[in-house]
């Protein structure tokens, strides 16, 4: 955790992201320690539930690109 926090401190990180398939507990702690917001979940190992945004491979990639782009620029 110390290494992660140090790397974030040395970088121009504007927001954080949480993987959809893992517990957000660690990222919540990183957010608390750094004061950076968790902008969104992103899909890394799975698709979204059927009928929601990100439920196809194309939509999942588009979701991730859009969320990362907005998070880097500080957009909602």
PyMOL commands that set and color helices and strands:
alter all, ss='L'
color gray80, all
select helices_A, chain A and resi 2-10+25-34+57-73
alter helices_A, ss='H'
color red, helices_A
select strands_A, chain A and resi 16-19+38-42
alter strands_A, ss='S'
color yellow, strands_A
deselect
rebuild
show_as cartoon
